[in-house]
Amino acid sequence: MPAQEFSPGLQIQGFTPPLHLKDFKLIAFDMDSTLINIECVDEIADAVGRKEEVAAITEAAMRGEIADYKESLRRRVALLEGVTVADMEMIYTERLQLNPGAERLVQACKAAGMKVLLVSGGFTFFTDRIRDKLGIDYTRSNVLEIRSGPNCGELTGRMVDQPWGDICDGEEKRRMFLETCANLGISPKQAIAMGDGANDLPMMGEAGLSVAYHAKPKVREQAMVAINSGGLDRLLEVLR
């Protein structure tokens, strides 16, 4: 079924609306440029004058033009060496905002009895705060290594391995999405996955409803719902 304009700035394909919130048990969000307004890695790089260089890599990765996402992230994080925790606090307090409609959509999903998962190629420094702000149930993201001793409180330019693996890339997002569904005793078809970049496509491909939010062309083409204008809560136009 080809994509059709459901209403201005909102496209659908592969189903006939409305769907019902009560038929879903989980919603999974990407963070950067989906749930929030910035790409955190780009803003962190700005603190050491490397935003343009890092943002170019981020854009290529999100468009699906870089095959090895993990290596692209390692390259970007290496350029963050010397950024301080204080710099990141400033980014959180002064630059990071929830995207329009984020709180309303999360609240509507929770009111319908759904669980909420945040899976990000970004960093726990930010995902933990967004989790607490919105009452999100589960998260998975990357840990930035911070120096101790001399120059303590500065990023080393590396990430810390975690019990589940090294880097949360597209395949890890998919794995966490499926693991969360299994732990909840639900089918992936009872879950919604929402993102904007190529690394979100693996989990979006497993979901019963895939949603692109102000997304890259490759993601818009494959999603069942594409929100091209307005806020995240426009999803509620096709969910009752």
Secondary structure as a PSIPRED ss2 file (coil, helix, strand):
# PSIPRED VFORMAT (PSIPRED V4.0)

   1 M C   1.000  0.000  0.000
   2 P C   1.000  0.000  0.000
   3 A C   1.000  0.000  0.000
   4 Q E   0.000  0.000  1.000
   5 E E   0.000  0.000  1.000
   6 F E   0.000  0.000  1.000
   7 S E   0.000  0.000  1.000
   8 P C   1.000  0.000  0.000
   9 G C   1.000  0.000  0.000
  10 L E   0.000  0.000  1.000
  11 Q E   0.000  0.000  1.000
  12 I E   0.000  0.000  1.000
  13 Q C   1.000  0.000  0.000
  14 G C   1.000  0.000  0.000
  15 F C   1.000  0.000  0.000
  16 T C   1.000  0.000  0.000
  17 P C   1.000  0.000  0.000
  18 P C   1.000  0.000  0.000
  19 L E   0.000  0.000  1.000
  20 H C   1.000  0.000  0.000
  21 L H   0.000  1.000  0.000
  22 K H   0.000  1.000  0.000
  23 D H   0.000  1.000  0.000
  24 F C   1.000  0.000  0.000
  25 K C   1.000  0.000  0.000
  26 L E   0.000  0.000  1.000
  27 I E   0.000  0.000  1.000
  28 A E   0.000  0.000  1.000
  29 F E   0.000  0.000  1.000
  30 D C   1.000  0.000  0.000
  31 M H   0.000  1.000  0.000
  32 D H   0.000  1.000  0.000
  33 S H   0.000  1.000  0.000
  34 T H   0.000  1.000  0.000
  35 L H   0.000  1.000  0.000
  36 I E   0.000  0.000  1.000
  37 N C   1.000  0.000  0.000
  38 I C   1.000  0.000  0.000
  39 E C   1.000  0.000  0.000
  40 C H   0.000  1.000  0.000
  41 V H   0.000  1.000  0.000
  42 D H   0.000  1.000  0.000
  43 E H   0.000  1.000  0.000
  44 I H   0.000  1.000  0.000
  45 A H   0.000  1.000  0.000
  46 D H   0.000  1.000  0.000
  47 A C   1.000  0.000  0.000
  48 V C   1.000  0.000  0.000
  49 G C   1.000  0.000  0.000
  50 R C   1.000  0.000  0.000
  51 K H   0.000  1.000  0.000
  52 E H   0.000  1.000  0.000
  53 E H   0.000  1.000  0.000
  54 V H   0.000  1.000  0.000
  55 A H   0.000  1.000  0.000
  56 A H   0.000  1.000  0.000
  57 I H   0.000  1.000  0.000
  58 T H   0.000  1.000  0.000
  59 E H   0.000  1.000  0.000
  60 A H   0.000  1.000  0.000
  61 A H   0.000  1.000  0.000
  62 M H   0.000  1.000  0.000
  63 R C   1.000  0.000  0.000
  64 G C   1.000  0.000  0.000
  65 E C   1.000  0.000  0.000
  66 I C   1.000  0.000  0.000
  67 A C   1.000  0.000  0.000
  68 D C   1.000  0.000  0.000
  69 Y H   0.000  1.000  0.000
  70 K H   0.000  1.000  0.000
  71 E H   0.000  1.000  0.000
  72 S H   0.000  1.000  0.000
  73 L H   0.000  1.000  0.000
  74 R H   0.000  1.000  0.000
  75 R H   0.000  1.000  0.000
  76 R H   0.000  1.000  0.000
  77 V H   0.000  1.000  0.000
  78 A H   0.000  1.000  0.000
  79 L C   1.000  0.000  0.000
  80 L C   1.000  0.000  0.000
  81 E C   1.000  0.000  0.000
  82 G C   1.000  0.000  0.000
  83 V C   1.000  0.000  0.000
  84 T E   0.000  0.000  1.000
  85 V H   0.000  1.000  0.000
  86 A H   0.000  1.000  0.000
  87 D H   0.000  1.000  0.000
  88 M H   0.000  1.000  0.000
  89 E H   0.000  1.000  0.000
  90 M H   0.000  1.000  0.000
  91 I H   0.000  1.000  0.000
  92 Y H   0.000  1.000  0.000
  93 T H   0.000  1.000  0.000
  94 E H   0.000  1.000  0.000
  95 R C   1.000  0.000  0.000
  96 L C   1.000  0.000  0.000
  97 Q C   1.000  0.000  0.000
  98 L E   0.000  0.000  1.000
  99 N C   1.000  0.000  0.000
 100 P C   1.000  0.000  0.000
 101 G C   1.000  0.000  0.000
 102 A H   0.000  1.000  0.000
 103 E H   0.000  1.000  0.000
 104 R H   0.000  1.000  0.000
 105 L H   0.000  1.000  0.000
 106 V H   0.000  1.000  0.000
 107 Q H   0.000  1.000  0.000
 108 A H   0.000  1.000  0.000
 109 C H   0.000  1.000  0.000
 110 K H   0.000  1.000  0.000
 111 A H   0.000  1.000  0.000
 112 A C   1.000  0.000  0.000
 113 G C   1.000  0.000  0.000
 114 M C   1.000  0.000  0.000
 115 K E   0.000  0.000  1.000
 116 V E   0.000  0.000  1.000
 117 L E   0.000  0.000  1.000
 118 L E   0.000  0.000  1.000
 119 V E   0.000  0.000  1.000
 120 S E   0.000  0.000  1.000
 121 G E   0.000  0.000  1.000
 122 G E   0.000  0.000  1.000
 123 F E   0.000  0.000  1.000
 124 T H   0.000  1.000  0.000
 125 F H   0.000  1.000  0.000
 126 F H   0.000  1.000  0.000
 127 T H   0.000  1.000  0.000
 128 D H   0.000  1.000  0.000
 129 R H   0.000  1.000  0.000
 130 I H   0.000  1.000  0.000
 131 R H   0.000  1.000  0.000
 132 D H   0.000  1.000  0.000
 133 K H   0.000  1.000  0.000
 134 L H   0.000  1.000  0.000
 135 G C   1.000  0.000  0.000
 136 I C   1.000  0.000  0.000
 137 D C   1.000  0.000  0.000
 138 Y E   0.000  0.000  1.000
 139 T E   0.000  0.000  1.000
 140 R E   0.000  0.000  1.000
 141 S E   0.000  0.000  1.000
 142 N E   0.000  0.000  1.000
 143 V E   0.000  0.000  1.000
 144 L E   0.000  0.000  1.000
 145 E E   0.000  0.000  1.000
 146 I E   0.000  0.000  1.000
 147 R C   1.000  0.000  0.000
 148 S C   1.000  0.000  0.000
 149 G C   1.000  0.000  0.000
 150 P C   1.000  0.000  0.000
 151 N C   1.000  0.000  0.000
 152 C C   1.000  0.000  0.000
 153 G C   1.000  0.000  0.000
 154 E E   0.000  0.000  1.000
 155 L E   0.000  0.000  1.000
 156 T E   0.000  0.000  1.000
 157 G E   0.000  0.000  1.000
 158 R E   0.000  0.000  1.000
 159 M E   0.000  0.000  1.000
 160 V E   0.000  0.000  1.000
 161 D C   1.000  0.000  0.000
 162 Q E   0.000  0.000  1.000
 163 P C   1.000  0.000  0.000
 164 W C   1.000  0.000  0.000
 165 G E   0.000  0.000  1.000
 166 D C   1.000  0.000  0.000
 167 I C   1.000  0.000  0.000
 168 C C   1.000  0.000  0.000
 169 D C   1.000  0.000  0.000
 170 G H   0.000  1.000  0.000
 171 E H   0.000  1.000  0.000
 172 E H   0.000  1.000  0.000
 173 K H   0.000  1.000  0.000
 174 R H   0.000  1.000  0.000
 175 R H   0.000  1.000  0.000
 176 M H   0.000  1.000  0.000
 177 F H   0.000  1.000  0.000
 178 L H   0.000  1.000  0.000
 179 E H   0.000  1.000  0.000
 180 T H   0.000  1.000  0.000
 181 C H   0.000  1.000  0.000
 182 A H   0.000  1.000  0.000
 183 N H   0.000  1.000  0.000
 184 L H   0.000  1.000  0.000
 185 G C   1.000  0.000  0.000
 186 I C   1.000  0.000  0.000
 187 S C   1.000  0.000  0.000
 188 P H   0.000  1.000  0.000
 189 K H   0.000  1.000  0.000
 190 Q H   0.000  1.000  0.000
 191 A E   0.000  0.000  1.000
 192 I E   0.000  0.000  1.000
 193 A E   0.000  0.000  1.000
 194 M E   0.000  0.000  1.000
 195 G E   0.000  0.000  1.000
 196 D C   1.000  0.000  0.000
 197 G C   1.000  0.000  0.000
 198 A H   0.000  1.000  0.000
 199 N H   0.000  1.000  0.000
 200 D H   0.000  1.000  0.000
 201 L H   0.000  1.000  0.000
 202 P H   0.000  1.000  0.000
 203 M H   0.000  1.000  0.000
 204 M H   0.000  1.000  0.000
 205 G C   1.000  0.000  0.000
 206 E C   1.000  0.000  0.000
 207 A C   1.000  0.000  0.000
 208 G C   1.000  0.000  0.000
 209 L E   0.000  0.000  1.000
 210 S E   0.000  0.000  1.000
 211 V E   0.000  0.000  1.000
 212 A E   0.000  0.000  1.000
 213 Y E   0.000  0.000  1.000
 214 H C   1.000  0.000  0.000
 215 A C   1.000  0.000  0.000
 216 K C   1.000  0.000  0.000
 217 P H   0.000  1.000  0.000
 218 K H   0.000  1.000  0.000
 219 V H   0.000  1.000  0.000
 220 R H   0.000  1.000  0.000
 221 E H   0.000  1.000  0.000
 222 Q H   0.000  1.000  0.000
 223 A C   1.000  0.000  0.000
 224 M C   1.000  0.000  0.000
 225 V E   0.000  0.000  1.000
 226 A E   0.000  0.000  1.000
 227 I E   0.000  0.000  1.000
 228 N C   1.000  0.000  0.000
 229 S C   1.000  0.000  0.000
 230 G C   1.000  0.000  0.000
 231 G C   1.000  0.000  0.000
 232 L H   0.000  1.000  0.000
 233 D H   0.000  1.000  0.000
 234 R H   0.000  1.000  0.000
 235 L H   0.000  1.000  0.000
 236 L H   0.000  1.000  0.000
 237 E H   0.000  1.000  0.000
 238 V C   1.000  0.000  0.000
 239 L E   0.000  0.000  1.000
 240 R C   1.000  0.000  0.000
